[in-house]
């Protein structure tokens, strides 16, 4: 069988940062773990590296794993996990994940080469919306404390880059880095208690405070220089944590209120800190500067009568702004700010009023000299932050399953005496009934009626959303995602619920209805994706909906990568999403509204992961139009946004790709597009059949999956507030896509990211056409690049060690042999289509990255298997369970995008 790293691959040139940090880690292990564990770890490491390099005799060398006691095992796994974490840090610093041309300046230059000037870019950005949406899906296995230490090391390494030998506090830099690694070594990596939604809210707030609040204004300042103009705030950050209820019974109205309240605290706290710093900076005196009357008026209104600042109107104006911010903080959060103001101020009615005062100050500074004091700088960044984050910090999406909506609406209709059995109605009757209800502002619910716990909870949620609109402004919640959306009635049911809280208002006196929150269908399965254009056509055909959409100017549709992949396999899912997006474009054009696609992507390729830069550009022409939202989930949040530099790189990539996808001319001829699409239809059909036959048509496959992979152990990890399965069923259909993908990755099979593709490539007769498509079609290039990464990280030789865990050995061996044959076909077909002699031959940076860490994953897998055997045979030593959980943590850290 072909292997991911063949002997023909070039030698690995190790990143100097990895050597440096790895050496310090070894010193820490020796100092704090002891000489014994250091020597054991080093022996296992060197033996594994020799095997990976294919050195003569390495395959018969003792791995060293059998000599480990349980205590030694825990220390060893922690050491390898920390090496992978530090290797990730080193690679991020060297830009391994950064892609050439993935920045706005390069995108603008590329567009100009096509004759598309900056004015066209600015016109697009005037109505653009680009949003990474942070979600709490449970694949981030590391504690926040571990990530914090890693980030401190990254900051210290920046000082080292600058040639410094000491920190700002006078500490030796090497010793400071050593100390942080020692703290990592002695920090418990696993959570003892299950995460609650409140914990997830606090975790994500750390990214907003530490990264997004300072980074986005800095990015905009950079883009203003590139564009020669100041665009509106088109790049924002969204959030699902506290609003996503689909399958998570722990998200209710109190959690939604908490998420929004804590976001408001973070935003206003940031503004107060920035204003305080501005007050110290803007020391201009009326004795030396001409100050416009508007600034003098703002200074007088502040109530700052300090004699020492009498001639400093800008400071006095900022004092007044700070006092009003403090009053706003008090009014919206019910708490006292950490730095109270000595002045009295009226709370701001909204962020636009705060922005107006800040702009008054900026215009005053611009009135003298060349305007340098007002352009950019801390004041400019603060104004941009207020525009971008408002008083709500991040737009919080609501999400719930359509089955829940149906039950709740049915109960409301029954209790109100409108319809006794809504669930029994056909689609036509449901739509007619829901439209009649939406034509009136009369609510169905009443506080005098008794409702089930589910209905009461859902009504409380929409009431909390309405309350949030009143407190924080309408931008705090703008989308309501409907999981398992299959029909027009699924969308109308959400509007019925919104009406109960006054968030849907029926039209009157010739006015169109108004929806304060948009109902957004999530099409997930292959069948749902195929039906999406029909559903949206029928939805737009309703006059009241057409009026709402026309007033808003756009409508969003969410397309799900995870469940479509679990349903139909990698290539069928990818192609189905592409086709659905393309088929929706004319539907939106006919409706006269802009289409906004929300891509539900995960970290792993099986869930839509991979390069966002390539994926966005590979979207069908006409489907992006400057508007796109993308989920960022689990461990990907730390990987993409863990530090300011890494966040800037990834946000630049997302933005530049959106510009290119929206404006760059199509390079594919109509003839080639038709040929390629016909070929993809055939490939998708073959891959779908092979995937479905294995996963859903093979007797005993679900037992094979549950016994081969650590899905049972993953379900017990304290890594998220959501259950691993939507129901208590053991069916694969009912398992969440996240643990499905995560489990296969742990066992190094990674089946969701490739199975079925090899069958399709092998059966496709026109190999020259395949090569042509792989070379000239961005869609297939992106799909194959992600597939290639998955194949390089998979290892069926290691996966075979998990086979003894399967109870039915003959059946397990037969299934595994089918998987092995599928891997070989996929490997060989990919190389033939891309014209390579080995995996990642054309991507040496990624090749080096993966091959560097493979020797550090193999021993973890081997230990994981042995610990799982002992655990499943009833050994109850708590160190066994902890070892399994540590190995899951370590393997996920090394693989990076595994969830």
Secondary structure as UniProt FT lines:
FT   TURN            7..8
FT   HELIX           16..28
FT   HELIX           29..33
FT   HELIX           35..53
FT   TURN            56..57
FT   HELIX           58..60
FT   HELIX           65..67
FT   HELIX           70..93
FT   TURN            94..95
FT   TURN            100..101
FT   HELIX           104..113
FT   TURN            114..115
FT   HELIX           118..125
FT   TURN            126..127
FT   STRAND          129..135
FT   TURN            138..139
FT   HELIX           144..161
FT   TURN            162..163
FT   TURN            168..169
FT   HELIX           173..185
FT   HELIX           197..207
FT   HELIX           208..212
FT   HELIX           213..227
FT   STRAND          235..239
FT   TURN            241..243
FT   TURN            246..247
FT   TURN            249..250
FT   HELIX           253..281
FT   TURN            286..288
FT   HELIX           293..301
FT   TURN            302..303
FT   HELIX           307..309
FT   TURN            310..311
FT   HELIX           313..333
FT   HELIX           351..366
FT   TURN            369..370
FT   TURN            372..374
FT   HELIX           377..389
FT   TURN            390..392
FT   STRAND          395..396
FT   STRAND          398..401
FT   HELIX           402..415
FT   TURN            416..417
FT   HELIX           422..424
FT   HELIX           427..438
FT   TURN            447..448
FT   HELIX           453..472
FT   HELIX           474..476
FT   STRAND          479..483
FT   HELIX           488..500
FT   TURN            501..502
FT   STRAND          504..505
FT   TURN            509..510
FT   STRAND          514..515
FT   STRAND          518..523
FT   HELIX           526..540
FT   HELIX           543..552
FT   STRAND          554..560
FT   HELIX           561..568
FT   HELIX           570..591
FT   STRAND          594..600
FT   HELIX           605..607
FT   HELIX           612..617
FT   TURN            621..622
FT   TURN            625..626
FT   STRAND          627..633
FT   HELIX           635..641
FT   HELIX           644..663
FT   HELIX           670..695
FT   TURN            696..697
FT   TURN            699..700
FT   HELIX           701..708
FT   HELIX           711..715
FT   HELIX           732..734
FT   HELIX           737..746
FT   TURN            747..748
FT   HELIX           751..753
FT   TURN            754..756
FT   HELIX           757..763
FT   HELIX           767..776
FT   HELIX           778..793
FT   HELIX           796..799
FT   HELIX           800..805
FT   HELIX           809..834
FT   TURN            839..842
FT   HELIX           844..872
FT   TURN            873..874
FT   HELIX           878..895
//
